[in-house]
Amino acid sequence: MRYRRKAREVALQVLYALDILDIDVREALNLFWIHHGAPEEVRAFATTLTEGAWRHRQALDELIQDCSENWSLERMSRVDKGILRMAVYELLYCPDIPPKVTLNEAIDLGKIFGSENSGAFINGILDALYAKLREQNVPMGTQTPPT
């Protein structure tokens, strides 16, 4: 499913923009689509990831913060934060994606778009978070998004 990799890249770019600009998530997505074409399946998955990660960022950020020793969210790069938000959203709300795929994709995105240490940094936080969720018997991909 190569389109999902492309959709994650798009979602990361839009999440990055949202972290900088004071605009609505729909507006940010529309601006992206005006300047960049993509097949419908890429658009659909990128929209799901972007809207979900952005709308639930407060809850996602709390989970990320709980598993990031010595790193506050403010110290994290916007790229790493976007990747982490997207990955945690996938873990909790996307039942059709195996957790190992989510973790591998997030690490790969960190290696491609982040700093020299982003892959290892993302891996450490997501491994800790995944272990914590499993320990608490939180079923992956079955969460109901908060309203």
C-alpha positions as CSV (number, residue, x, y, z in Angstrom):
1,M,0.0,0.0,0.0
2,R,2.4,2.6,-1.3
3,Y,-0.2,5.3,-1.2
4,R,-0.2,5.2,2.6
5,R,3.4,6.2,2.7
6,K,2.7,9.2,0.4
7,A,-0.4,10.1,2.5
8,R,1.8,10.0,5.7
9,E,4.3,12.4,4.0
10,V,1.5,14.8,3.1
11,A,0.0,14.6,6.6
12,L,3.3,15.4,8.1
13,Q,3.7,18.5,5.9
14,V,0.3,19.7,6.8
15,L,0.8,19.0,10.5
16,Y,4.0,21.0,10.3
17,A,2.2,23.9,8.7
18,L,-0.5,23.8,11.3
19,D,2.1,23.9,14.1
20,I,3.4,27.1,12.6
21,L,0.3,28.9,11.2
22,D,-2.9,29.9,12.9
23,I,-5.3,28.3,10.4
24,D,-8.0,25.7,10.5
25,V,-7.1,22.1,9.6
26,R,-9.5,22.1,6.6
27,E,-8.0,25.3,5.3
28,A,-4.5,23.9,5.6
29,L,-5.5,20.7,3.7
30,N,-7.2,22.8,1.0
31,L,-4.1,24.9,0.6
32,F,-2.0,21.8,0.2
33,W,-4.3,20.3,-2.4
34,I,-4.4,23.5,-4.4
35,H,-0.6,23.3,-4.8
36,H,-0.1,19.6,-4.9
37,G,-2.1,16.9,-6.8
38,A,-2.6,13.5,-5.4
39,P,-4.7,10.4,-6.1
40,E,-8.0,10.2,-4.1
41,E,-6.7,7.3,-1.9
42,V,-3.7,9.5,-0.8
43,R,-6.0,12.5,-0.2
44,A,-8.5,10.4,1.9
45,F,-5.9,8.8,4.1
46,A,-3.8,12.0,4.5
47,T,-7.0,13.9,5.5
48,T,-7.9,11.2,8.0
49,L,-4.5,11.3,9.6
50,T,-4.2,15.1,9.6
51,E,-7.6,15.9,10.9
52,G,-7.4,13.1,13.5
53,A,-3.9,14.0,14.8
54,W,-4.6,17.7,14.9
55,R,-8.1,17.5,16.5
56,H,-6.9,15.1,19.2
57,R,-3.4,16.6,19.6
58,Q,-4.0,17.5,23.2
59,A,-4.7,13.9,24.3
60,L,-2.0,12.6,21.9
61,D,0.5,15.1,23.3
62,E,-0.3,13.9,26.9
63,L,0.4,10.3,25.9
64,I,3.6,11.3,24.1
65,Q,4.8,13.5,27.0
66,D,4.2,10.6,29.5
67,C,6.7,8.4,27.5
68,S,9.3,11.0,26.7
69,E,11.7,11.1,29.6
70,N,13.7,14.4,29.8
71,W,12.0,15.8,26.7
72,S,9.1,18.3,26.9
73,L,7.0,18.7,23.8
74,E,8.3,22.3,23.5
75,R,11.9,20.9,23.1
76,M,10.9,18.5,20.3
77,S,11.2,19.5,16.7
78,R,8.0,20.2,14.9
79,V,8.8,17.3,12.5
80,D,9.3,14.8,15.3
81,K,6.2,16.0,17.1
82,G,4.1,15.7,13.9
83,I,5.4,12.2,13.3
84,L,4.7,11.2,16.8
85,R,1.2,12.6,16.9
86,M,0.3,10.9,13.6
87,A,1.7,7.6,14.8
88,V,-0.1,7.7,18.1
89,Y,-3.3,8.6,16.3
90,E,-2.8,5.6,14.0
91,L,-2.1,3.2,17.0
92,L,-5.3,4.3,18.7
93,Y,-7.8,5.0,16.0
94,C,-6.8,3.0,12.8
95,P,-7.8,-0.7,13.3
96,D,-6.7,-1.7,9.8
97,I,-3.1,-0.8,10.4
98,P,-1.0,-3.2,12.4
99,P,0.9,-1.5,15.2
100,K,4.3,-2.7,13.9
101,V,3.6,-1.0,10.5
102,T,2.7,2.2,12.2
103,L,5.9,2.1,14.3
104,N,8.1,1.3,11.3
105,E,6.5,4.0,9.1
106,A,7.0,6.6,11.8
107,I,10.7,5.7,12.3
108,D,11.3,5.8,8.5
109,L,9.6,9.2,8.3
110,G,11.8,10.4,11.1
111,K,14.9,9.2,9.3
112,I,13.9,10.9,6.0
113,F,12.4,14.2,7.3
114,G,13.9,14.6,10.7
115,S,17.3,15.2,12.1
116,E,20.2,12.7,12.3
117,N,18.7,11.3,15.6
118,S,15.0,11.5,14.8
119,G,14.6,7.9,13.9
120,A,16.1,6.6,17.2
121,F,14.2,9.3,19.2
122,I,10.8,8.4,17.6
123,N,11.6,4.7,18.1
124,G,12.3,5.2,21.8
125,I,9.1,7.1,22.5
126,L,6.8,4.9,20.4
127,D,8.3,1.7,21.8
128,A,7.7,3.0,25.4
129,L,4.2,4.2,24.5
130,Y,3.3,0.9,22.7
131,A,4.5,-1.1,25.7
132,K,2.5,1.1,28.1
133,L,-0.7,0.7,26.1
134,R,-0.3,-3.0,25.9
135,E,0.4,-3.2,29.6
136,Q,-2.8,-1.3,30.2
137,N,-4.6,-3.6,27.8
138,V,-5.6,-0.8,25.6
139,P,-6.9,-2.4,22.3
140,M,-5.0,-0.9,19.4
141,G,-7.1,0.8,16.7
142,T,-10.3,0.5,18.5
143,Q,-10.5,3.8,20.4
144,T,-13.5,6.1,19.7
145,P,-12.2,9.6,19.0
146,P,-13.3,12.0,21.7
147,T,-15.8,14.6,20.6
